[in-house]
Amino acid sequence: MPVSNDVLIPLLAIVTIVLVAGFAIWQRGRVARSKNDPRRSAFTQAHGDAPRPNRPGTEH
């Protein structure tokens, strides 16, 4: 039995939104866990400290 476009298009839209939201929640959980992990990525380690001082001549 074929499904009509009147049902298929809204169904695909809802499924897509649910999948994207689920993926975003999963990734958010991974980031939250990694913030408490001492083995963080190099990017997180290098960018998680206080800002560097300005180079000479660039003070505002």
C-alpha positions in Angstrom: 0.0 0.0 0.0 1.7 3.2 -1.1 1.8 6.2 1.2 0.4 9.5 -0.1 2.5 12.6 -0.1 0.1 14.2 2.3 1.3 11.8 4.9 4.9 11.1 3.8 6.2 14.7 3.7 5.1 15.7 7.2 6.2 12.3 8.6 9.7 12.8 7.0 9.9 16.3 8.4 9.0 15.1 11.9 11.4 12.2 11.8 14.2 14.5 10.6 13.6 17.0 13.4 13.6 14.2 16.0 16.8 12.7 14.6 18.6 16.1 14.5 17.4 16.9 18.1 18.6 13.5 19.3 22.0 13.9 17.7 22.4 17.4 19.2 21.4 16.1 22.7 23.9 13.3 22.4 26.7 15.6 21.3 25.9 18.0 24.1 26.2 15.2 26.6 29.6 14.2 25.1 30.9 17.8 25.5 29.6 18.0 29.1 31.4 14.8 30.0 34.6 15.9 28.2 34.8 19.1 30.3 35.4 17.0 33.4 37.9 14.7 31.7 41.6 15.2 32.4 42.4 13.7 28.9 40.7 16.5 27.0 41.5 17.3 23.4 44.4 19.5 22.5 42.0 22.2 21.3 40.1 22.2 24.6 43.4 22.2 26.6 44.9 25.1 24.6 41.7 27.2 24.6 40.4 26.7 28.1 42.8 29.0 30.0 42.8 32.7 30.6 43.4 34.9 27.5 46.9 35.6 26.4 48.2 39.1 27.0 48.1 41.4 24.0 51.2 41.7 21.8 53.1 44.9 22.1 51.5 47.7 20.1 48.0 46.2 20.0 46.7 47.6 23.3 43.3 49.3 23.0 
